[in-house]
Amino acid sequence: MSFDDVPLWAAILVSALVLMGAVLTLIGAIGLTRMPSFYQRIHMPTLGTSFGAIGVLAASAILSTIGEERLIAHEFLIFIFVSVTTPVTLMLLARAALHRDRVEGSIEVPAVVVRPVDQ
Amino acid sequence: MSATILFWSIAVAQVLLAAAMVVTLYRLVIGPRAQDRVLSLDAMYVIAMLLLVTFGMRVGSVIYFEVALLIGLLGFVGTVALAKFLMRGEVIE
């Protein structure tokens, strides 16, 4: 497959999608560097795993579908896998960080919440 | 015309993803605590996966897709193991 066979509208669509994905991933990475505390930083990589991955993987799927002239959607597999596993990993990481901060007695997180006994 | 558009947009996207990787590497180096380093490693494997997908778009080969899938799988397992280590102090109890 060469890029010359791709029609112009598909080239523009693929370019817009891949650039959108790359820019959003870069914004997420910059936020990961600039946010002041860990619990704010943990939100930022999700920009890359949600919209960044949507952009790049959809561009790749469209380009290979047009190149092969049949439906190729195996990039969908990566997207499903990433979007299922990212919340799991980030939740485990946040719980581990909370546990470490509580053990240390950090003032940034509240101590263990004691629920009132039912009346 | 469309070849030029595609070539340059994929090249620019690769440069942006590489810049994102460098920025994440900065957080990996300075990260004040262990959980910051694990978080930036987790972000870095996602960026590496997207970078491999763009390489596959440029070459038109399926092999890069398979490598990207493998990176996604192993990165998930690695991050879960590191988070568990941070929580408990051991991976397998």
Backbone of each chain as ProteinMPNN parsed JSONL, in Angstrom:
{"seq_chain_A": "MSFDDVPLWAAILVSALVLMGAVLTLIGAIGLTRMPSFYQRIHMPTLGTSFGAIGVLAASAILSTIGEERLIAHEFLIFIFVSVTTPVTLMLLARAALHRDRVEGSIEVPAVVVRPVDQ", "coords_chain_A": {"N_chain_A": [[0.848, -1.186, 0.0], [0.572, 2.171, -0.882], [0.882, 5.636, 0.009], [-0.135, 7.246, -1.946], [-2.405, 6.172, -3.079], [-4.445, 6.735, -1.401], [-7.508, 8.408, -0.952], [-8.229, 11.989, -0.944], [-9.968, 13.04, 1.057], [-9.905, 11.045, 2.969], [-7.248, 11.138, 3.691], [-7.082, 13.642, 4.9], [-8.846, 13.256, 7.039], [-7.575, 11.15, 8.452], [-5.176, 12.421, 9.102], [-6.084, 14.503, 10.76], [-7.142, 13.007, 12.897], [-4.9, 11.592, 13.867], [-3.198, 13.644, 14.595], [-4.75, 14.909, 16.547], [-4.851, 12.9, 18.5], [-2.112, 12.705, 19.198], [-1.56, 15.289, 20.159], [-3.285, 15.464, 22.372], [-2.237, 13.447, 23.97], [0.259, 14.534, 24.506], [-0.511, 16.791, 25.979], [-1.547, 15.533, 28.235], [0.826, 14.391, 29.232], [2.324, 16.672, 29.836], [0.73, 17.759, 31.83], [1.072, 15.78, 33.734], [3.6, 16.372, 34.555], [3.34, 18.94, 35.613], [1.367, 19.155, 37.609], [0.704, 19.724, 41.109], [0.325, 17.836, 43.322], [0.354, 14.29, 44.106], [-2.159, 13.078, 43.946], [-3.495, 14.717, 42.235], [-1.957, 14.477, 39.98], [-2.444, 11.875, 39.153], [-4.668, 11.859, 37.606], [-3.957, 12.742, 35.082], [-2.625, 11.003, 33.061], [-4.785, 9.638, 31.992], [-5.85, 11.127, 29.979], [-4.221, 10.569, 27.804], [-4.69, 7.8, 27.587], [-7.377, 7.646, 27.004], [-8.605, 9.688, 25.041], [-6.357, 10.217, 23.472], [-5.566, 7.633, 22.696], [-7.89, 6.887, 21.328], [-7.821, 8.661, 19.114], [-5.33, 8.06, 17.722], [-5.536, 5.27, 17.282], [-7.953, 5.042, 15.868], [-7.257, 6.465, 13.572], [-5.268, 4.795, 12.552], [-6.79, 2.482, 12.047], [-8.601, 3.42, 10.103], [-6.858, 4.107, 8.025], [-5.652, 1.617, 7.371], [-7.908, 0.211, 6.649], [-8.742, 1.54, 4.329], [-6.511, 1.159, 2.763], [-6.35, -1.65, 2.422], [-8.792, -2.201, 1.402], [-10.807, -3.576, 2.719], [-12.649, -4.258, 5.763], [-10.738, -3.455, 8.511], [-10.254, -3.825, 11.775], [-8.648, -4.354, 13.952], [-7.302, -2.692, 15.644], [-9.144, -1.859, 17.406], [-9.162, -3.777, 19.362], [-6.872, -3.237, 20.917], [-7.719, -0.805, 21.946], [-9.984, -1.499, 23.487], [-8.745, -3.135, 25.375], [-6.92, -1.37, 26.637], [-8.675, 0.582, 27.668], [-10.07, -0.923, 29.467], [-8.18, -1.814, 31.31], [-6.824, 0.459, 32.329], [-8.353, 1.985, 34.372], [-8.268, 0.065, 36.421], [-5.512, -0.249, 37.025], [-4.845, 2.379, 37.796], [-6.507, 2.785, 39.97], [-5.567, 0.86, 41.771], [-3.011, 1.903, 42.144], [-3.579, 4.393, 43.294], [-4.76, 3.599, 45.671], [-2.591, 2.311, 46.853], [-0.859, 4.487, 47.171], [-2.341, 6.065, 48.935], [-2.424, 4.385, 51.145], [0.314, 4.321, 51.783], [0.73, 7.023, 52.401], [-0.903, 7.31, 54.638], [0.257, 5.564, 56.454], [2.621, 6.854, 56.824], [1.679, 9.075, 58.117], [1.015, 11.472, 56.836], [0.136, 14.925, 56.351], [-1.353, 15.538, 54.222], [-3.368, 13.799, 53.471], [-6.521, 12.681, 54.823], [-6.83, 11.072, 58.012], [-7.68, 7.672, 58.923], [-11.073, 7.185, 58.344], [-13.503, 7.249, 60.818], [-16.474, 5.706, 61.122], [-19.627, 6.775, 62.422], [-21.351, 4.929, 64.948], [-24.291, 3.041, 64.328], [-27.482, 4.273, 65.322]], "CA_chain_A": [[0.0, 0.0, 0.0], [1.313, 3.432, -0.835], [0.035, 6.729, 0.46], [-0.715, 7.958, -3.09], [-3.71, 5.603, -3.424], [-5.454, 7.158, -0.427], [-8.213, 9.617, -1.394], [-7.852, 13.191, -0.18], [-10.777, 13.208, 2.269], [-9.43, 10.097, 3.977], [-5.952, 11.616, 4.176], [-7.32, 14.743, 5.845], [-9.453, 12.682, 8.256], [-6.552, 10.406, 9.205], [-4.227, 13.386, 9.662], [-6.705, 15.201, 11.896], [-7.27, 12.097, 14.033], [-3.606, 11.228, 14.46], [-2.658, 14.831, 15.265], [-5.525, 15.115, 17.77], [-4.392, 11.94, 19.499], [-0.762, 13.021, 19.675], [-1.594, 16.526, 20.95], [-3.907, 15.2, 23.67], [-1.288, 12.677, 24.774], [1.29, 15.466, 24.976], [-1.096, 17.616, 27.046], [-1.583, 14.69, 29.425], [2.179, 14.231, 29.775], [2.729, 17.945, 30.45], [0.001, 17.846, 33.089], [1.719, 14.859, 34.677], [4.787, 17.03, 35.109], [3.102, 20.235, 36.246], [0.433, 19.131, 38.733], [1.498, 19.781, 42.342], [0.316, 16.701, 44.237], [0.216, 13.002, 43.417], [-3.562, 12.744, 43.681], [-3.9, 15.448, 41.031], [-1.201, 13.947, 38.838], [-2.914, 10.561, 38.719], [-5.724, 12.036, 36.606], [-3.518, 13.235, 33.78], [-2.37, 10.03, 31.991], [-6.009, 9.126, 31.378], [-6.081, 11.857, 28.728], [-3.561, 9.808, 26.754], [-5.247, 6.47, 27.373], [-8.735, 7.683, 26.449], [-8.783, 10.374, 23.761], [-5.167, 10.011, 22.653], [-5.632, 6.304, 22.087], [-8.981, 6.887, 20.342], [-7.378, 9.338, 17.894], [-4.285, 7.354, 16.974], [-5.982, 3.948, 16.851], [-8.959, 5.204, 14.809], [-6.546, 6.843, 12.351], [-4.617, 3.599, 12.016], [-7.817, 1.576, 11.518], [-9.142, 3.975, 8.854], [-5.823, 4.036, 6.987], [-5.462, 0.256, 6.889], [-9.137, -0.205, 5.974], [-8.751, 2.072, 2.974], [-5.411, 0.557, 2.017], [-6.614, -3.052, 2.076], [-10.13, -2.251, 0.807], [-11.748, -4.379, 3.506], [-12.703, -3.707, 7.117], [-9.701, -3.911, 9.44], [-10.555, -3.117, 13.027], [-8.011, -5.003, 15.099], [-6.878, -1.679, 16.612], [-10.215, -1.815, 18.395], [-8.756, -4.697, 20.428], [-5.978, -2.492, 21.806], [-8.477, 0.229, 22.655], [-10.78, -2.141, 24.54], [-7.865, -3.608, 26.437], [-6.388, -0.222, 27.393], [-9.711, 1.276, 28.422], [-10.499, -1.761, 30.589], [-7.142, -2.001, 32.322], [-6.326, 1.699, 32.939], [-8.948, 2.276, 35.682], [-7.825, -0.908, 37.426], [-4.157, 0.057, 37.483], [-4.773, 3.662, 38.49], [-7.144, 2.658, 41.276], [-4.624, 0.155, 42.645], [-1.907, 2.805, 42.461], [-4.069, 5.416, 44.223], [-4.926, 2.968, 46.993], [-1.263, 2.084, 47.42], [-0.317, 5.781, 47.598], [-3.099, 6.469, 50.127], [-1.942, 3.549, 52.24], [1.656, 4.769, 52.174], [0.649, 8.328, 53.047], [-1.499, 7.151, 55.967], [1.242, 4.936, 57.327], [3.604, 7.887, 57.153], [1.07, 10.159, 58.875], [1.107, 12.712, 56.068], [-0.978, 15.837, 56.613], [-2.058, 15.786, 52.968], [-4.541, 12.931, 53.384], [-7.177, 12.501, 56.109], [-6.571, 9.791, 58.673], [-8.725, 6.682, 58.683], [-12.369, 7.738, 58.731], [-14.246, 6.403, 61.755], [-17.904, 5.943, 60.896], [-20.4, 6.718, 63.666], [-22.12, 3.695, 65.152], [-25.724, 3.24, 64.069], [-28.253, 4.548, 66.552]], "C_chain_A": [[0.885, 1.239, 0.0], [0.338, 4.548, -0.5], [-0.627, 7.439, -0.708], [-2.102, 7.437, -3.447], [-4.813, 6.098, -2.506], [-6.166, 8.396, -0.955], [-7.986, 10.779, -0.424], [-8.647, 13.329, 1.107], [-10.3, 12.261, 3.367], [-8.092, 10.541, 4.54], [-6.148, 12.727, 5.207], [-7.906, 14.212, 7.152], [-8.42, 11.97, 9.111], [-5.557, 11.357, 9.846], [-4.806, 14.084, 10.88], [-6.778, 14.288, 13.111], [-5.92, 11.824, 14.685], [-2.994, 12.436, 15.163], [-3.415, 15.119, 16.557], [-5.049, 14.16, 18.867], [-3.043, 12.293, 20.065], [-0.771, 14.266, 20.553], [-2.208, 16.265, 22.325], [-2.983, 14.383, 24.565], [-0.198, 13.579, 25.334], [0.753, 16.354, 26.099], [-1.171, 16.818, 28.345], [-0.214, 14.54, 30.062], [2.653, 15.517, 30.439], [2.016, 18.132, 31.783], [0.582, 16.943, 34.149], [2.95, 15.499, 35.304], [4.43, 18.242, 35.956], [2.211, 20.181, 37.484], [1.17, 19.008, 40.064], [1.472, 18.514, 43.197], [0.028, 15.409, 43.475], [-1.22, 12.703, 43.054], [-4.14, 13.585, 42.568], [-3.205, 14.9, 39.798], [-1.818, 12.679, 38.297], [-4.054, 10.674, 37.715], [-5.17, 12.227, 35.199], [-3.236, 12.161, 32.729], [-3.628, 9.484, 31.338], [-6.364, 9.882, 30.109], [-5.423, 11.113, 27.561], [-4.219, 8.47, 26.505], [-6.667, 6.52, 26.853], [-8.748, 8.359, 25.086], [-7.556, 10.265, 22.862], [-5.194, 8.671, 21.946], [-6.752, 6.23, 21.058], [-8.493, 7.495, 19.032], [-6.411, 8.51, 17.084], [-4.796, 6.014, 16.453], [-7.057, 4.048, 15.784], [-8.3, 5.611, 13.505], [-5.889, 5.634, 11.716], [-5.632, 2.645, 11.397], [-8.363, 2.095, 10.189], [-8.126, 3.826, 7.723], [-5.666, 2.617, 6.469], [-6.727, -0.274, 6.227], [-9.166, 0.292, 4.531], [-7.65, 1.439, 2.131], [-5.712, -0.852, 1.555], [-7.965, -3.243, 1.412], [-11.025, -3.298, 1.456], [-11.648, -3.893, 4.945], [-11.61, -4.314, 7.982], [-9.877, -3.131, 10.724], [-9.841, -3.762, 14.197], [-7.408, -3.99, 16.072], [-7.911, -1.506, 17.724], [-9.867, -2.676, 19.618], [-7.852, -3.991, 21.427], [-6.791, -1.496, 22.608], [-9.31, -0.37, 23.774], [-9.887, -2.543, 25.699], [-7.366, -2.445, 27.293], [-7.474, 0.415, 28.24], [-10.251, 0.398, 29.535], [-9.443, -1.769, 31.681], [-6.705, -0.703, 33.007], [-7.015, 2.041, 34.263], [-8.477, 1.337, 36.774], [-6.446, -0.535, 37.953], [-4.124, 1.356, 38.272], [-5.447, 3.594, 39.848], [-6.234, 1.921, 42.243], [-3.504, 1.077, 43.091], [-2.347, 3.871, 43.461], [-4.262, 4.829, 45.612], [-3.578, 2.715, 47.657], [-0.669, 3.388, 47.941], [-1.015, 6.265, 48.863], [-2.626, 5.688, 51.348], [-0.578, 4.023, 52.724], [1.602, 6.102, 52.895], [0.071, 8.206, 54.45], [-0.519, 6.531, 56.944], [2.282, 5.956, 57.761], [3.025, 8.975, 58.055], [1.172, 11.489, 58.174], [-0.092, 13.597, 56.365], [-1.821, 16.052, 55.367], [-3.341, 14.963, 52.857], [-5.182, 12.852, 54.766], [-6.804, 11.15, 56.706], [-7.749, 8.858, 58.417], [-10.048, 7.218, 59.214], [-13.077, 6.755, 59.654], [-15.723, 6.704, 61.565], [-18.64, 5.894, 62.234], [-21.204, 5.428, 63.739], [-23.593, 3.986, 64.925], [-26.484, 3.406, 65.379], [-29.087, 3.337, 66.943]], "O_chain_A": [[1.829, 1.342, 0.784], [-0.87, 4.42, -0.699], [-1.594, 8.173, -0.501], [-2.898, 8.161, -4.046], [-5.994, 5.905, -2.797], [-5.506, 9.349, -1.369], [-7.612, 10.591, 0.733], [-8.088, 13.691, 2.142], [-10.287, 12.619, 4.545], [-7.82, 10.35, 5.726], [-5.481, 12.76, 6.241], [-7.522, 14.651, 8.236], [-8.377, 12.146, 10.328], [-5.135, 11.149, 10.984], [-4.134, 14.245, 11.899], [-6.51, 14.723, 14.231], [-5.807, 11.825, 15.911], [-2.348, 12.29, 16.201], [-2.814, 15.524, 17.552], [-4.869, 14.561, 20.016], [-2.831, 12.197, 21.274], [-0.081, 14.313, 21.571], [-1.717, 16.777, 23.331], [-2.943, 14.594, 25.778], [0.224, 13.423, 26.48], [1.467, 16.64, 27.061], [-0.895, 17.347, 29.422], [-0.092, 14.557, 31.287], [3.307, 15.474, 31.481], [2.611, 18.604, 32.752], [0.59, 17.288, 35.33], [3.3, 15.203, 36.446], [5.134, 18.55, 36.918], [2.288, 21.072, 38.33], [2.154, 18.275, 40.155], [2.506, 18.142, 43.752], [-0.474, 15.432, 42.352], [-1.493, 12.144, 41.991], [-5.17, 13.224, 41.999], [-3.781, 14.861, 38.711], [-1.73, 12.42, 37.097], [-4.379, 9.698, 37.039], [-5.847, 11.906, 34.222], [-3.581, 12.379, 31.568], [-3.559, 8.923, 30.245], [-7.085, 9.366, 29.255], [-5.987, 11.032, 26.471], [-4.313, 8.03, 25.36], [-7.14, 5.526, 26.303], [-8.886, 7.681, 24.068], [-7.682, 10.223, 21.638], [-4.888, 8.572, 20.758], [-6.594, 5.584, 20.023], [-8.716, 6.929, 17.962], [-6.632, 8.275, 15.896], [-4.525, 5.654, 15.307], [-7.083, 3.223, 14.871], [-8.72, 5.165, 12.437], [-5.939, 5.457, 10.498], [-5.375, 2.062, 10.344], [-8.567, 1.319, 9.255], [-8.484, 3.465, 6.602], [-5.556, 2.414, 5.26], [-6.644, -1.12, 5.337], [-9.564, -0.438, 3.622], [-7.828, 1.208, 0.935], [-5.377, -1.223, 0.43], [-8.26, -4.328, 0.911], [-11.91, -3.848, 0.8], [-10.695, -3.206, 5.313], [-11.554, -5.53, 8.168], [-9.673, -1.917, 10.757], [-10.347, -3.735, 15.319], [-7.039, -4.351, 17.189], [-7.592, -1.067, 18.829], [-10.227, -2.35, 20.749], [-8.033, -4.123, 22.638], [-6.585, -1.35, 23.812], [-9.351, 0.169, 24.88], [-10.224, -2.322, 26.862], [-7.384, -2.519, 28.522], [-7.237, 0.755, 29.399], [-10.843, 0.921, 30.479], [-9.781, -1.735, 32.864], [-6.255, -0.745, 34.152], [-6.314, 2.368, 35.22], [-8.303, 1.749, 37.921], [-6.222, -0.503, 39.163], [-3.454, 1.439, 39.302], [-5.018, 4.266, 40.785], [-6.131, 2.302, 43.409], [-3.09, 1.055, 44.25], [-1.594, 4.22, 44.37], [-3.964, 5.48, 46.614], [-3.432, 2.883, 48.868], [-0.054, 3.415, 49.007], [-0.372, 6.81, 49.761], [-2.45, 6.243, 52.433], [-0.338, 4.118, 53.928], [2.32, 6.316, 53.872], [0.5, 8.917, 55.359], [-0.463, 6.914, 58.113], [2.762, 5.939, 58.895], [3.774, 9.717, 58.689], [1.389, 12.52, 58.811], [-1.196, 13.106, 56.6], [-2.881, 16.674, 55.432], [-4.298, 15.394, 52.213], [-4.484, 12.944, 55.776], [-6.5, 10.203, 55.981], [-8.713, 9.243, 57.753], [-10.146, 7.646, 60.364], [-13.235, 5.58, 59.322], [-16.173, 7.822, 61.815], [-18.319, 5.068, 63.088], [-21.673, 4.908, 62.727], [-24.085, 5.054, 65.288], [-26.176, 2.775, 66.39], [-29.799, 3.376, 67.946]]}, "seq_chain_B": "MSATILFWSIAVAQVLLAAAMVVTLYRLVIGPRAQDRVLSLDAMYVIAMLLLVTFGMRVGSVIYFEVALLIGLLGFVGTVALAKFLMRGEVIE", "coords_chain_B": {"N_chain_B": [[-0.512, 14.543, -3.362], [-2.218, 13.672, -1.183], [-0.417, 11.884, -0.174], [1.646, 13.521, 0.705], [0.338, 14.986, 2.736], [-0.307, 12.909, 4.529], [2.223, 11.849, 5.123], [3.548, 14.014, 6.412], [1.804, 14.621, 8.536], [1.84, 12.291, 10.048], [4.519, 12.239, 10.706], [4.752, 14.581, 12.276], [3.042, 13.866, 14.353], [4.499, 11.756, 15.433], [6.73, 13.135, 16.382], [5.496, 14.716, 18.345], [4.571, 12.728, 20.094], [6.986, 11.645, 20.89], [8.024, 13.84, 22.245], [6.186, 13.939, 24.326], [6.923, 11.617, 25.616], [9.485, 12.284, 26.507], [8.865, 14.333, 28.309], [7.415, 12.847, 30.174], [9.452, 11.205, 31.025], [10.967, 13.017, 32.425], [9.386, 13.441, 34.714], [9.605, 10.88, 35.699], [12.251, 10.856, 36.481], [12.542, 13.001, 38.36], [10.475, 12.511, 40.111], [9.039, 12.745, 43.282], [8.333, 10.631, 44.991], [7.929, 7.012, 45.238], [5.508, 6.209, 44.114], [4.971, 8.19, 42.241], [6.891, 7.67, 40.327], [6.122, 5.135, 39.438], [3.657, 5.791, 38.344], [4.398, 7.498, 36.229], [5.833, 5.712, 34.699], [3.786, 4.014, 33.928], [2.3, 5.793, 32.349], [4.188, 6.118, 30.4], [4.438, 3.689, 29.031], [2.021, 3.564, 27.712], [2.279, 5.721, 25.948], [4.433, 4.797, 24.445], [3.22, 2.644, 23.218], [1.318, 3.94, 21.561], [3.095, 5.29, 19.924], [4.307, 3.176, 18.584], [2.11, 2.308, 17.124], [1.822, 4.446, 15.348], [4.206, 4.167, 13.928], [3.602, 1.765, 12.655], [1.527, 2.691, 11.008], [2.953, 4.282, 9.261], [4.682, 2.46, 7.959], [2.951, 0.509, 7.121], [2.592, -2.068, 8.085], [1.717, -5.113, 9.85], [3.076, -6.038, 11.972], [3.965, -4.157, 13.804], [1.604, -3.533, 15.083], [1.135, -5.875, 16.53], [3.277, -5.838, 18.281], [2.585, -3.567, 19.711], [0.248, -4.404, 20.992], [1.342, -6.352, 22.654], [2.977, -4.781, 24.299], [0.988, -3.34, 25.619], [-0.264, -5.4, 27.105], [1.865, -6.39, 28.764], [2.627, -4.085, 30.089], [0.392, -3.51, 31.653], [0.394, -5.709, 33.448], [2.868, -5.268, 34.684], [2.492, -2.76, 35.944], [0.449, -3.364, 37.753], [1.76, -5.233, 39.374], [3.78, -3.606, 40.468], [2.244, -1.718, 41.88], [1.055, -3.35, 43.757], [3.295, -4.144, 45.091], [4.054, -1.719, 46.242], [1.96, -1.397, 47.99], [1.929, -3.642, 49.755], [4.507, -4.529, 50.125], [5.402, -6.879, 49.112], [5.18, -8.985, 46.204], [4.022, -11.48, 45.536], [1.923, -13.123, 47.651]], "CA_chain_B": [[-1.097, 15.472, -2.398], [-2.591, 12.993, 0.058], [0.795, 11.266, 0.379], [2.365, 14.56, 1.46], [-0.406, 15.266, 3.976], [-0.18, 11.791, 5.467], [3.611, 11.727, 5.587], [3.916, 15.051, 7.372], [1.024, 14.569, 9.776], [2.318, 11.177, 10.88], [5.827, 12.632, 11.249], [4.527, 15.543, 13.362], [2.477, 13.127, 15.478], [5.579, 11.012, 16.075], [7.543, 14.087, 17.151], [4.739, 15.101, 19.541], [4.557, 11.605, 21.03], [8.323, 11.529, 21.471], [8.133, 14.921, 23.226], [5.416, 13.502, 25.498], [7.722, 10.601, 26.298], [10.577, 12.976, 27.203], [8.267, 15.025, 29.457], [7.107, 11.822, 31.174], [10.735, 10.751, 31.57], [11.359, 14.019, 33.419], [8.683, 13.122, 35.956], [10.165, 9.615, 36.201], [13.542, 11.113, 37.131], [12.451, 13.86, 39.545], [9.324, 12.14, 40.924], [9.533, 12.739, 44.661], [8.127, 9.371, 45.706], [7.92, 5.836, 44.374], [4.265, 6.101, 43.336], [5.08, 9.078, 41.08], [7.684, 6.987, 39.298], [5.307, 4.067, 38.849], [2.624, 6.437, 37.515], [4.97, 7.985, 34.974], [6.161, 4.521, 33.897], [2.52, 3.573, 33.359], [1.979, 6.696, 31.242], [5.186, 5.989, 29.344], [4.187, 2.55, 28.158], [0.901, 3.894, 26.819], [2.801, 6.57, 24.879], [5.243, 3.946, 23.576], [2.284, 1.853, 22.414], [0.776, 4.797, 20.496], [4.193, 5.576, 18.999], [4.465, 2.006, 17.72], [0.995, 2.285, 16.177], [2.117, 5.4, 14.262], [5.214, 3.539, 13.068], [2.895, 0.814, 11.812], [0.807, 3.427, 9.965], [3.906, 4.761, 8.255], [5.252, 1.36, 7.185], [1.883, -0.311, 6.567], [2.85, -3.452, 8.466], [0.897, -5.555, 10.976], [3.961, -6.473, 13.051], [3.984, -3.114, 14.819], [0.373, -3.665, 15.863], [1.275, -6.968, 17.494], [4.183, -5.376, 19.337], [1.836, -2.621, 20.546], [-0.644, -5.206, 21.844], [2.187, -7.003, 23.661], [3.369, -3.757, 25.267], [-0.189, -3.061, 26.438], [-0.449, -6.501, 28.055], [2.931, -6.489, 29.763], [2.612, -2.88, 30.91], [-0.664, -3.681, 32.663], [0.859, -6.641, 34.483], [3.95, -4.641, 35.416], [1.998, -1.715, 36.837], [-0.279, -3.995, 38.855], [2.733, -5.822, 40.292], [4.456, -2.54, 41.212], [1.304, -1.137, 42.835], [0.905, -4.316, 44.84], [4.521, -4.082, 45.89], [4.009, -0.503, 47.061], [0.926, -1.557, 49.01], [2.171, -4.705, 50.725], [5.917, -4.819, 50.325], [5.774, -8.083, 48.376], [4.314, -9.133, 45.044], [3.244, -12.717, 45.678], [1.773, -13.352, 49.09]], "C_chain_B": [[-1.416, 14.773, -1.082], [-1.379, 12.297, 0.666], [1.581, 12.268, 1.202], [1.682, 14.839, 2.791], [-0.176, 14.161, 4.991], [1.23, 11.692, 6.015], [3.913, 12.748, 6.669], [3.097, 14.977, 8.641], [1.493, 13.421, 10.658], [3.673, 11.523, 11.478], [5.66, 13.598, 12.421], [3.964, 14.82, 14.587], [3.555, 12.326, 16.19], [6.471, 11.924, 16.907], [6.83, 14.476, 18.44], [4.725, 13.972, 20.57], [5.925, 11.418, 21.67], [8.55, 12.622, 22.509], [7.364, 14.555, 24.495], [6.199, 12.485, 26.307], [8.861, 11.254, 27.09], [10.048, 13.678, 28.448], [7.94, 14.034, 30.565], [8.381, 11.291, 31.825], [11.255, 11.721, 32.625], [10.683, 13.736, 34.758], [9.222, 11.82, 36.561], [11.465, 9.865, 36.952], [13.348, 11.91, 38.415], [11.404, 13.392, 40.537], [9.671, 11.969, 42.383], [9.37, 11.395, 45.347], [7.991, 8.232, 44.709], [6.656, 5.775, 43.54], [4.255, 7.047, 42.134], [5.848, 8.395, 39.958], [6.887, 5.878, 38.634], [4.242, 4.66, 37.926], [3.209, 6.908, 36.188], [5.42, 6.825, 34.102], [4.915, 3.995, 33.202], [2.114, 4.459, 32.182], [2.929, 6.463, 30.079], [4.924, 4.773, 28.459], [2.981, 2.789, 27.258], [1.389, 4.743, 25.647], [3.648, 5.744, 23.911], [4.356, 3.098, 22.674], [1.714, 2.685, 21.264], [1.848, 5.124, 19.464], [4.413, 4.398, 18.053], [3.332, 1.91, 16.719], [1.252, 3.268, 15.02], [3.239, 4.884, 13.363], [4.569, 2.539, 12.126], [2.104, 1.492, 10.71], [1.761, 3.857, 8.865], [4.384, 3.627, 7.365], [4.155, 0.542, 6.502], [2.059, -1.777, 6.889], [2.041, -3.809, 9.698], [1.768, -5.86, 12.186], [3.982, -5.436, 14.173], [2.736, -3.168, 15.684], [0.522, -4.747, 16.916], [2.206, -6.582, 18.627], [3.445, -4.429, 20.276], [0.901, -3.366, 21.493], [0.14, -5.855, 22.982], [2.621, -6.004, 24.724], [2.202, -3.422, 26.184], [-0.397, -4.124, 27.507], [0.601, -6.467, 29.153], [2.979, -5.249, 30.64], [1.558, -2.957, 31.991], [-0.18, -4.575, 33.804], [1.952, -6.001, 35.333], [3.454, -3.585, 36.384], [1.231, -2.309, 38.008], [0.69, -4.587, 39.859], [3.428, -4.74, 41.108], [3.527, -1.907, 42.235], [1.108, -2.064, 44.022], [2.141, -4.323, 45.723], [4.536, -2.848, 46.784], [3.033, -0.655, 48.214], [1.384, -2.491, 50.117], [3.64, -4.924, 51.041], [6.36, -6.121, 49.703], [4.752, -8.297, 47.271], [3.427, -10.35, 45.188], [3.157, -13.043, 47.155], [1.622, -14.831, 49.381]], "O_chain_B": [[-0.97, 15.191, -0.014], [-1.309, 12.131, 1.884], [2.12, 11.934, 2.257], [2.331, 14.92, 3.834], [0.11, 14.423, 6.159], [1.427, 11.48, 7.211], [4.465, 12.409, 7.716], [3.62, 15.24, 9.724], [1.542, 13.557, 11.88], [3.962, 11.156, 12.617], [6.336, 13.462, 13.441], [4.349, 15.115, 15.719], [3.537, 12.221, 17.417], [6.915, 11.552, 17.992], [7.452, 14.563, 19.498], [4.85, 14.218, 21.77], [6.022, 11.074, 22.848], [9.188, 12.381, 23.535], [7.825, 14.823, 25.604], [6.149, 12.488, 27.537], [9.168, 10.832, 28.206], [10.675, 13.639, 29.507], [8.15, 14.318, 31.744], [8.398, 10.968, 33.013], [11.899, 11.315, 33.593], [11.325, 13.784, 35.808], [9.287, 11.677, 37.782], [11.762, 9.185, 37.934], [13.911, 11.557, 39.451], [11.422, 13.818, 41.691], [10.513, 11.135, 42.715], [10.181, 11.042, 46.203], [7.945, 8.449, 43.498], [6.698, 5.344, 42.388], [3.614, 6.758, 41.124], [5.499, 8.524, 38.784], [6.959, 5.695, 37.419], [3.955, 4.11, 36.863], [2.588, 6.737, 35.139], [5.393, 6.938, 32.877], [4.965, 3.582, 32.043], [1.647, 3.967, 31.154], [2.543, 6.589, 28.916], [5.167, 4.828, 27.254], [2.93, 2.262, 26.146], [0.982, 4.533, 24.505], [3.593, 5.958, 22.7], [4.687, 2.858, 21.513], [1.63, 2.209, 20.132], [1.558, 5.226, 18.272], [4.673, 4.59, 16.866], [3.545, 1.481, 15.585], [0.944, 2.971, 13.866], [3.226, 5.138, 12.158], [4.927, 2.46, 10.951], [2.003, 0.962, 9.603], [1.424, 3.805, 7.682], [4.485, 3.795, 6.15], [4.38, -0.048, 5.445], [1.723, -2.641, 6.079], [1.708, -2.939, 10.502], [1.265, -5.934, 13.307], [4.012, -5.79, 15.351], [2.794, -2.884, 16.881], [0.094, -4.575, 18.057], [1.977, -6.938, 19.783], [3.645, -4.472, 21.49], [0.776, -3.002, 22.662], [-0.325, -5.906, 24.121], [2.637, -6.327, 25.912], [2.389, -3.24, 27.386], [-0.671, -3.808, 28.665], [0.269, -6.511, 30.338], [3.333, -5.341, 31.815], [1.789, -2.524, 33.119], [-0.33, -4.236, 34.978], [1.97, -6.165, 36.553], [3.928, -3.509, 37.517], [1.342, -1.821, 39.133], [0.481, -4.465, 41.066], [3.649, -4.918, 42.306], [3.958, -1.588, 43.343], [1.007, -1.61, 45.161], [2.052, -4.485, 46.94], [4.97, -2.909, 47.935], [3.251, -0.106, 49.294], [1.244, -2.168, 51.296], [3.981, -5.446, 52.102], [7.543, -6.458, 49.744], [3.607, -7.854, 47.373], [2.215, -10.268, 44.985], [4.172, -13.216, 47.83], [1.483, -15.221, 50.54]]}, "name": "protein", "num_of_chains": 2, "seq": "MSFDDVPLWAAILVSALVLMGAVLTLIGAIGLTRMPSFYQRIHMPTLGTSFGAIGVLAASAILSTIGEERLIAHEFLIFIFVSVTTPVTLMLLARAALHRDRVEGSIEVPAVVVRPVDQMSATILFWSIAVAQVLLAAAMVVTLYRLVIGPRAQDRVLSLDAMYVIAMLLLVTFGMRVGSVIYFEVALLIGLLGFVGTVALAKFLMRGEVIE"}
